[in-house]
């Protein structure tokens, strides 16, 4: 699970109501804002059934899982970010190569959110 295709599906698990808009079922850019180390945690969910996809997110943190933002790897590559697979835990990866400037980071997070599909639990 190290080589990703441009059509592979990634999931960003959502534990905060600030990461999506229930009014129109869309993902907010805040769901894709990287932490200070600029490594945004995601999971490769291609080839999994829904039950297994949800199980990963439920076992990840001691927080209530609210949903996830699904995005295709090509959308990440298209905006000049990269994906580093570490499989720790299994199927885990990070979106990397974020710019240094906060405004540029926000713009990339907004682009990812626009291309993501919200899946509520």
Secondary structure, DSSP 4 states (H G I P E B T S, - for coil): --PPPTT-EEEEEE--GGGEETTTTEE-GGGG---TT--EEEEE-TT--HHHHHHHHHTT-SS---EEEEEEHHHHHHTT-EEEE--SSTTEEEEE---SSHHHHHHHHHHHHHH-EEEE-
